Amino acid sequence: MRPDAGNTVNTASHVLPALYCVGMDTQKLFTPAELDRILRYPRGRSARLARAGKLPAILLPDGEVRFSAGEIDRLITAQRDTSAEQGGNHAR
């Protein structure tokens, strides 16, 4: 199943710990294991979220999943901005 690139992770706590990667090389592609480490996810979570259509991902012809650094950067920025507008301070 191809993940829909328009969907985002619903909870700020899943994304905001990774704010340090905002501004990264937007051409880079991450493997699920790399993104799990960056976002401090348990092993396999980013792949599960991608399959569920909750995390923007690229499905390669062999079925492998990759994540665009630019898409992840935009997701984190949007989540941070939404949290700030709502008065949240999750980025500690």
SELUMKE-896360 format. One record per atom (N, C-alpha, C, O): residue number from 1; x, y, z; residue in one letter. Coordinates in pm, 1 decimal. Layout:
<tipas>
(tipa NUM,(X,Y,Z),'A')
...
</tipas>
This chain:
<tipas>
(tipa 1,(83.8,-117.2,0.0),'M')
(tipa 1,(0.0,0.0,0.0),'M')
(tipa 1,(88.4,123.7,0.0),'M')
(tipa 1,(180.9,132.7,80.7),'M')
(tipa 2,(62.6,217.4,-87.0),'R')
(tipa 2,(143.9,338.4,-96.7),'R')
(tipa 2,(92.0,443.0,0.1),'R')
(tipa 2,(-25.3,479.9,-6.1),'R')
(tipa 3,(177.7,492.0,90.4),'P')
(tipa 3,(136.1,594.7,184.7),'P')
(tipa 3,(101.1,723.8,112.6),'P')
(tipa 3,(163.6,758.5,12.4),'P')
(tipa 4,(2.1,794.4,163.2),'D')
(tipa 4,(-38.8,922.2,107.7),'D')
(tipa 4,(50.4,1031.2,163.4),'D')
(tipa 4,(57.4,1050.4,284.8),'D')
(tipa 5,(118.4,1102.4,75.7),'A')
(tipa 5,(214.9,1203.4,119.7),'A')
(tipa 5,(149.4,1322.9,187.1),'A')
(tipa 5,(219.5,1403.2,248.7),'A')
(tipa 6,(17.7,1337.8,177.9),'G')
(tipa 6,(-49.5,1450.7,239.6),'G')
(tipa 6,(-82.3,1430.9,385.8),'G')
(tipa 6,(-116.7,1527.5,453.9),'G')
(tipa 7,(-73.1,1311.4,435.7),'N')
(tipa 7,(-106.8,1285.0,575.0),'N')
(tipa 7,(8.6,1318.6,667.3),'N')
(tipa 7,(124.7,1320.2,626.4),'N')
(tipa 8,(-25.2,1345.5,792.1),'T')
(tipa 8,(76.9,1377.6,891.1),'T')
(tipa 8,(53.6,1297.3,1017.2),'T')
(tipa 8,(-52.9,1239.1,1037.5),'T')
(tipa 9,(154.0,1295.4,1100.3),'V')
(tipa 9,(141.1,1232.1,1231.4),'V')
(tipa 9,(50.1,1319.9,1315.2),'V')
(tipa 9,(65.8,1442.0,1316.4),'V')
(tipa 10,(-43.8,1260.2,1384.6),'N')
(tipa 10,(-145.5,1335.2,1456.9),'N')
(tipa 10,(-100.2,1394.1,1589.6),'N')
(tipa 10,(-154.7,1496.0,1632.0),'N')
(tipa 11,(-4.5,1335.0,1655.5),'T')
(tipa 11,(31.8,1381.6,1788.4),'T')
(tipa 11,(167.2,1448.8,1789.2),'T')
(tipa 11,(263.7,1398.4,1731.8),'T')
(tipa 12,(173.0,1562.2,1854.4),'A')
(tipa 12,(295.9,1640.5,1858.7),'A')
(tipa 12,(408.1,1565.1,1927.6),'A')
(tipa 12,(524.4,1582.1,1890.9),'A')
(tipa 13,(377.3,1483.6,2024.9),'S')
(tipa 13,(482.5,1414.6,2099.2),'S')
(tipa 13,(562.8,1319.7,2011.9),'S')
(tipa 13,(675.6,1285.5,2047.3),'S')
(tipa 14,(508.4,1276.3,1899.5),'H')
(tipa 14,(581.3,1186.6,1810.0),'H')
(tipa 14,(681.3,1261.0,1724.4),'H')
(tipa 14,(778.2,1201.4,1677.3),'H')
(tipa 15,(660.3,1390.6,1702.9),'V')
(tipa 15,(742.7,1463.3,1608.0),'V')
(tipa 15,(835.0,1563.3,1675.4),'V')
(tipa 15,(950.5,1576.0,1634.9),'V')
(tipa 16,(789.3,1632.7,1774.0),'L')
(tipa 16,(863.6,1744.9,1828.0),'L')
(tipa 16,(999.5,1711.9,1888.2),'L')
(tipa 16,(1085.3,1800.2,1888.1),'L')
(tipa 17,(1026.5,1591.4,1939.9),'P')
(tipa 17,(1161.9,1566.1,1989.6),'P')
(tipa 17,(1268.2,1576.8,1881.0),'P')
(tipa 17,(1386.6,1587.4,1912.8),'P')
(tipa 18,(1229.9,1574.3,1755.8),'A')
(tipa 18,(1326.8,1575.4,1646.9),'A')
(tipa 18,(1349.4,1714.3,1588.8),'A')
(tipa 18,(1401.9,1725.5,1478.0),'A')
(tipa 19,(1312.2,1819.1,1658.7),'L')
(tipa 19,(1325.2,1952.9,1602.7),'L')
(tipa 19,(1467.8,1988.6,1563.5),'L')
(tipa 19,(1489.0,2076.1,1479.5),'L')
(tipa 20,(1564.4,1922.4,1622.7),'Y')
(tipa 20,(1703.0,1951.8,1588.0),'Y')
(tipa 20,(1734.3,1921.5,1441.9),'Y')
(tipa 20,(1834.0,1971.3,1389.7),'Y')
(tipa 21,(1652.3,1841.3,1374.4),'C')
(tipa 21,(1683.6,1807.6,1235.1),'C')
(tipa 21,(1617.7,1903.9,1136.2),'C')
(tipa 21,(1633.6,1886.7,1015.3),'C')
(tipa 22,(1544.7,2004.2,1184.0),'V')
(tipa 22,(1488.0,2104.4,1093.9),'V')
(tipa 22,(1602.6,2176.0,1024.7),'V')
(tipa 22,(1699.9,2214.8,1089.4),'V')
(tipa 23,(1592.1,2193.6,894.9),'G')
(tipa 23,(1695.7,2258.6,817.4),'G')
(tipa 23,(1798.4,2161.7,761.3),'G')
(tipa 23,(1900.3,2204.6,707.4),'G')
(tipa 24,(1773.6,2032.1,773.0),'M')
(tipa 24,(1867.7,1932.9,721.8),'M')
(tipa 24,(1868.4,1932.1,568.8),'M')
(tipa 24,(1785.3,1998.0,506.3),'M')
(tipa 25,(1959.7,1859.7,509.7),'D')
(tipa 25,(1968.2,1844.9,364.8),'D')
(tipa 25,(1837.5,1784.4,314.0),'D')
(tipa 25,(1808.6,1667.5,339.6),'D')
(tipa 26,(1758.6,1864.4,241.9),'T')
(tipa 26,(1624.6,1821.9,202.3),'T')
(tipa 26,(1624.6,1719.4,89.6),'T')
(tipa 26,(1519.2,1664.5,57.5),'T')
(tipa 27,(1739.0,1692.0,28.9),'Q')
(tipa 27,(1746.4,1592.0,-77.5),'Q')
(tipa 27,(1772.8,1452.0,-23.9),'Q')
(tipa 27,(1757.5,1354.4,-97.3),'Q')
(tipa 28,(1811.6,1440.3,100.7),'K')
(tipa 28,(1845.9,1311.4,160.0),'K')
(tipa 28,(1721.8,1225.0,177.3),'K')
(tipa 28,(1612.9,1273.9,207.2),'K')
(tipa 29,(1741.5,1095.1,157.6),'L')
(tipa 29,(1636.7,997.1,185.0),'L')
(tipa 29,(1679.9,913.3,303.8),'L')
(tipa 29,(1792.6,864.1,309.1),'L')
(tipa 30,(1588.5,897.3,399.7),'F')
(tipa 30,(1615.5,817.1,518.2),'F')
(tipa 30,(1551.4,680.1,505.7),'F')
(tipa 30,(1442.6,666.3,449.9),'F')
(tipa 31,(1618.5,580.3,557.2),'T')
(tipa 31,(1557.0,448.4,572.1),'T')
(tipa 31,(1466.7,454.5,695.6),'T')
(tipa 31,(1480.2,545.7,777.2),'T')
(tipa 32,(1375.3,358.7,710.2),'P')
(tipa 32,(1293.2,357.1,831.6),'P')
(tipa 32,(1378.4,351.3,959.3),'P')
(tipa 32,(1345.3,418.0,1057.3),'P')
(tipa 33,(1485.0,274.8,960.3),'A')
(tipa 33,(1569.9,264.9,1079.9),'A')
(tipa 33,(1635.5,399.8,1112.2),'A')
(tipa 33,(1644.0,438.6,1228.7),'A')
(tipa 34,(1681.7,470.8,1009.0),'E')
(tipa 34,(1742.8,601.9,1031.5),'E')
(tipa 34,(1640.7,700.2,1087.6),'E')
(tipa 34,(1670.3,774.1,1181.5),'E')
(tipa 35,(1520.4,701.0,1030.0),'L')
(tipa 35,(1418.4,793.9,1076.9),'L')
(tipa 35,(1373.5,759.0,1218.3),'L')
(tipa 35,(1346.2,848.9,1297.9),'L')
(tipa 36,(1365.5,632.2,1250.5),'D')
(tipa 36,(1332.3,592.3,1387.4),'D')
(tipa 36,(1433.0,651.5,1485.7),'D')
(tipa 36,(1394.5,701.0,1591.6),'D')
(tipa 37,(1561.4,646.6,1451.3),'R')
(tipa 37,(1664.4,702.8,1539.7),'R')
(tipa 37,(1651.7,854.9,1550.1),'R')
(tipa 37,(1661.9,910.6,1659.4),'R')
(tipa 38,(1629.5,922.0,1437.6),'I')
(tipa 38,(1618.3,1068.1,1437.4),'I')
(tipa 38,(1499.3,1113.9,1521.4),'I')
(tipa 38,(1510.3,1208.3,1599.7),'I')
(tipa 39,(1385.8,1046.5,1504.6),'L')
(tipa 39,(1264.0,1086.0,1575.7),'L')
(tipa 39,(1252.6,1023.2,1714.0),'L')
(tipa 39,(1155.9,1046.1,1786.6),'L')
(tipa 40,(1353.3,943.5,1748.8),'R')
(tipa 40,(1354.1,872.7,1877.6),'R')
(tipa 40,(1232.0,782.3,1891.6),'R')
(tipa 40,(1171.8,772.9,1998.5),'R')
(tipa 41,(1197.2,716.9,1782.9),'Y')
(tipa 41,(1087.2,621.1,1780.9),'Y')
(tipa 41,(1138.6,483.0,1819.3),'Y')
(tipa 41,(1256.8,453.6,1801.8),'Y')
(tipa 42,(1050.3,398.1,1871.5),'P')
(tipa 42,(1087.9,256.9,1885.4),'P')
(tipa 42,(1110.5,198.6,1746.1),'P')
(tipa 42,(1052.2,245.6,1648.4),'P')
(tipa 43,(1193.3,98.4,1737.5),'R')
(tipa 43,(1226.3,36.4,1608.9),'R')
(tipa 43,(1099.2,-7.1,1534.6),'R')
(tipa 43,(1014.7,-77.5,1589.9),'R')
(tipa 44,(1087.5,35.8,1409.3),'G')
(tipa 44,(976.7,-4.2,1324.1),'G')
(tipa 44,(858.3,90.5,1321.0),'G')
(tipa 44,(769.1,73.8,1237.7),'G')
(tipa 45,(854.4,190.0,1409.5),'R')
(tipa 45,(737.6,278.2,1414.2),'R')
(tipa 45,(721.3,361.4,1286.9),'R')
(tipa 45,(609.6,373.2,1236.4),'R')
(tipa 46,(828.5,418.9,1233.8),'S')
(tipa 46,(814.3,503.9,1115.0),'S')
(tipa 46,(761.5,423.8,996.7),'S')
(tipa 46,(680.0,474.8,919.8),'S')
(tipa 47,(805.7,300.5,980.5),'A')
(tipa 47,(755.1,216.2,871.8),'A')
(tipa 47,(606.5,186.3,891.6),'A')
(tipa 47,(529.1,188.8,795.9),'A')
(tipa 48,(566.6,157.8,1016.6),'R')
(tipa 48,(424.1,131.8,1044.9),'R')
(tipa 48,(339.9,255.4,1016.3),'R')
(tipa 48,(231.9,244.3,958.3),'R')
(tipa 49,(388.1,373.6,1056.3),'L')
(tipa 49,(314.2,496.7,1030.3),'L')
(tipa 49,(304.0,524.4,880.7),'L')
(tipa 49,(201.1,572.5,833.2),'L')
(tipa 50,(410.0,494.4,806.8),'A')
(tipa 50,(406.9,513.7,661.3),'A')
(tipa 50,(304.6,420.6,596.9),'A')
(tipa 50,(226.9,463.0,511.4),'A')
(tipa 51,(304.6,293.3,638.2),'R')
(tipa 51,(207.7,198.4,581.7),'R')
(tipa 51,(64.1,237.8,614.6),'R')
(tipa 51,(-27.5,210.5,537.1),'R')
(tipa 52,(44.8,302.3,729.9),'A')
(tipa 52,(-88.7,347.3,770.8),'A')
(tipa 52,(-126.3,480.9,705.5),'A')
(tipa 52,(-238.3,529.0,722.8),'A')
(tipa 53,(-32.4,540.8,630.3),'G')
(tipa 53,(-59.9,667.3,563.2),'G')
(tipa 53,(-51.1,787.9,654.7),'G')
(tipa 53,(-103.1,894.3,621.2),'G')
(tipa 54,(13.8,773.7,769.9),'K')
(tipa 54,(23.2,882.7,866.3),'K')
(tipa 54,(157.3,954.9,863.9),'K')
(tipa 54,(175.9,1053.7,935.0),'K')
(tipa 55,(249.9,906.7,783.5),'L')
(tipa 55,(380.7,967.5,770.9),'L')
(tipa 55,(416.0,968.2,622.6),'L')
(tipa 55,(410.1,863.6,558.0),'L')
(tipa 56,(453.0,1085.2,566.6),'P')
(tipa 56,(483.6,1090.5,423.7),'P')
(tipa 56,(604.4,1003.7,389.9),'P')
(tipa 56,(708.7,1013.2,454.6),'P')
(tipa 57,(589.6,919.5,288.6),'A')
(tipa 57,(696.3,825.4,253.8),'A')
(tipa 57,(699.9,802.4,103.9),'A')
(tipa 57,(604.9,832.8,31.8),'A')
(tipa 58,(811.1,748.3,59.2),'I')
(tipa 58,(831.0,711.0,-80.5),'I')
(tipa 58,(838.2,559.5,-85.4),'I')
(tipa 58,(918.5,498.4,-14.8),'I')
(tipa 59,(756.0,499.9,-166.9),'L')
(tipa 59,(758.4,355.0,-184.1),'L')
(tipa 59,(843.1,323.2,-306.6),'L')
(tipa 59,(809.0,363.1,-417.9),'L')
(tipa 60,(952.0,252.5,-286.8),'L')
(tipa 60,(1041.9,215.7,-395.4),'L')
(tipa 60,(986.4,95.9,-471.4),'L')
(tipa 60,(903.5,22.6,-417.5),'L')
(tipa 61,(1030.4,74.0,-596.0),'P')
(tipa 61,(978.0,-36.9,-676.8),'P')
(tipa 61,(991.1,-174.6,-611.0),'P')
(tipa 61,(909.8,-263.4,-636.6),'P')
(tipa 62,(1092.7,-192.6,-526.6),'D')
(tipa 62,(1110.8,-323.3,-461.6),'D')
(tipa 62,(1029.1,-336.3,-333.0),'D')
(tipa 62,(1040.3,-436.3,-262.1),'D')
(tipa 63,(946.2,-234.6,-302.6),'G')
(tipa 63,(862.1,-238.7,-183.9),'G')
(tipa 63,(922.4,-174.2,-61.3),'G')
(tipa 63,(854.4,-158.0,40.0),'G')
(tipa 64,(1049.8,-136.9,-68.9),'E')
(tipa 64,(1114.8,-69.3,43.3),'E')
(tipa 64,(1058.2,72.0,58.6),'E')
(tipa 64,(1009.5,131.2,-37.7),'E')
(tipa 65,(1065.3,124.3,178.6),'V')
(tipa 65,(1014.7,257.2,209.6),'V')
(tipa 65,(1132.4,349.5,239.2),'V')
(tipa 65,(1228.5,309.6,304.9),'V')
(tipa 66,(1124.4,472.2,190.7),'R')
(tipa 66,(1221.7,575.3,223.0),'R')
(tipa 66,(1145.2,701.3,258.8),'R')
(tipa 66,(1030.1,720.0,219.2),'R')
(tipa 67,(1211.7,787.2,334.5),'F')
(tipa 67,(1150.5,910.5,379.8),'F')
(tipa 67,(1233.6,1028.6,331.9),'F')
(tipa 67,(1354.9,1032.1,352.9),'F')
(tipa 68,(1169.4,1124.4,268.3),'S')
(tipa 68,(1236.2,1244.3,220.2),'S')
(tipa 68,(1264.2,1337.1,337.3),'S')
(tipa 68,(1174.1,1369.5,414.7),'S')
(tipa 69,(1388.9,1379.5,350.0),'A')
(tipa 69,(1426.0,1472.2,456.4),'A')
(tipa 69,(1344.9,1600.4,446.1),'A')
(tipa 69,(1305.6,1657.5,547.8),'A')
(tipa 70,(1319.7,1646.1,323.9),'G')
(tipa 70,(1240.5,1767.7,304.2),'G')
(tipa 70,(1098.1,1752.6,354.6),'G')
(tipa 70,(1044.6,1843.9,417.5),'G')
(tipa 71,(1036.3,1638.6,327.9),'E')
(tipa 71,(899.8,1614.5,374.5),'E')
(tipa 71,(895.4,1604.6,526.9),'E')
(tipa 71,(804.0,1657.5,590.1),'E')
(tipa 72,(992.7,1538.1,585.1),'I')
(tipa 72,(998.0,1525.2,730.0),'I')
(tipa 72,(1022.3,1662.4,792.9),'I')
(tipa 72,(962.0,1695.3,895.0),'I')
(tipa 73,(1109.6,1741.7,732.8),'D')
(tipa 73,(1136.6,1877.3,779.2),'D')
(tipa 73,(1008.5,1960.4,778.5),'D')
(tipa 73,(979.3,2029.9,875.8),'D')
(tipa 74,(931.5,1953.6,668.9),'R')
(tipa 74,(805.7,2028.8,660.1),'R')
(tipa 74,(704.2,1980.4,763.9),'R')
(tipa 74,(632.2,2060.5,823.4),'R')
(tipa 75,(699.3,1850.2,784.7),'L')
(tipa 75,(608.4,1793.3,883.4),'L')
(tipa 75,(642.2,1844.4,1023.6),'L')
(tipa 75,(553.1,1884.5,1098.5),'L')
(tipa 76,(769.4,1842.8,1058.2),'I')
(tipa 76,(812.5,1888.7,1189.8),'I')
(tipa 76,(784.2,2037.1,1206.5),'I')
(tipa 76,(735.3,2080.0,1311.0),'I')
(tipa 77,(814.8,2115.8,1103.5),'T')
(tipa 77,(790.6,2260.2,1109.1),'T')
(tipa 77,(642.2,2289.6,1125.5),'T')
(tipa 77,(604.6,2373.1,1207.8),'T')
(tipa 78,(558.0,2222.7,1049.0),'A')
(tipa 78,(413.0,2243.2,1058.3),'A')
(tipa 78,(362.2,2203.5,1196.1),'A')
(tipa 78,(278.9,2273.2,1254.0),'A')
(tipa 79,(411.5,2092.5,1248.8),'Q')
(tipa 79,(368.2,2046.5,1381.1),'Q')
(tipa 79,(411.9,2144.6,1488.6),'Q')
(tipa 79,(336.2,2173.8,1581.2),'Q')
(tipa 80,(534.3,2195.8,1476.5),'R')
(tipa 80,(585.1,2293.6,1572.4),'R')
(tipa 80,(502.2,2421.5,1567.2),'R')
(tipa 80,(466.2,2476.9,1671.1),'R')
(tipa 81,(471.8,2468.8,1445.2),'D')
(tipa 81,(393.3,2590.4,1429.9),'D')
(tipa 81,(252.7,2573.1,1485.7),'D')
(tipa 81,(200.4,2663.9,1550.3),'D')
(tipa 82,(190.9,2458.3,1461.7),'T')
(tipa 82,(57.3,2429.9,1514.3),'T')
(tipa 82,(60.2,2427.7,1666.7),'T')
(tipa 82,(-29.0,2482.1,1731.6),'T')
(tipa 83,(161.0,2365.8,1722.7),'S')
(tipa 83,(173.6,2358.6,1868.2),'S')
(tipa 83,(192.1,2498.3,1927.1),'S')
(tipa 83,(133.6,2530.3,2030.6),'S')
(tipa 84,(272.3,2580.5,1862.3),'A')
(tipa 84,(296.7,2716.0,1911.1),'A')
(tipa 84,(168.8,2799.7,1905.1),'A')
(tipa 84,(141.2,2876.9,1996.9),'A')
(tipa 85,(91.1,2785.1,1798.6),'E')
(tipa 85,(-34.3,2857.8,1783.8),'E')
(tipa 85,(-134.4,2817.8,1891.8),'E')
(tipa 85,(-215.0,2899.9,1935.7),'E')
(tipa 86,(-129.5,2693.6,1933.7),'Q')
(tipa 86,(-221.5,2643.7,2035.3),'Q')
(tipa 86,(-169.2,2670.0,2176.9),'Q')
(tipa 86,(-232.8,2632.0,2275.2),'Q')
(tipa 87,(-53.8,2734.9,2186.1),'G')
(tipa 87,(1.8,2769.3,2316.0),'G')
(tipa 87,(82.0,2659.2,2380.8),'G')
(tipa 87,(120.5,2670.3,2497.2),'G')
(tipa 88,(108.1,2551.1,2305.7),'G')
(tipa 88,(185.7,2440.7,2360.3),'G')
(tipa 88,(333.4,2469.6,2358.0),'G')
(tipa 88,(381.1,2547.5,2275.4),'G')
(tipa 89,(405.1,2408.0,2447.1),'N')
(tipa 89,(549.8,2422.5,2450.8),'N')
(tipa 89,(610.9,2284.4,2461.0),'N')
(tipa 89,(667.8,2248.1,2563.9),'N')
(tipa 90,(598.6,2206.6,2352.6),'H')
(tipa 90,(646.1,2069.1,2351.6),'H')
(tipa 90,(793.2,2057.3,2315.4),'H')
(tipa 90,(854.1,1953.0,2339.5),'H')
(tipa 91,(851.6,2161.9,2258.1),'A')
(tipa 91,(989.8,2156.0,2211.0),'A')
(tipa 91,(1083.9,2198.0,2322.0),'A')
(tipa 91,(1127.9,2312.8,2327.7),'A')
(tipa 92,(1113.8,2106.5,2408.2),'R')
(tipa 92,(1203.2,2137.9,2521.1),'R')
(tipa 92,(1339.3,2083.6,2495.9),'R')
(tipa 92,(1428.6,2099.7,2579.2),'R')
</tipas>
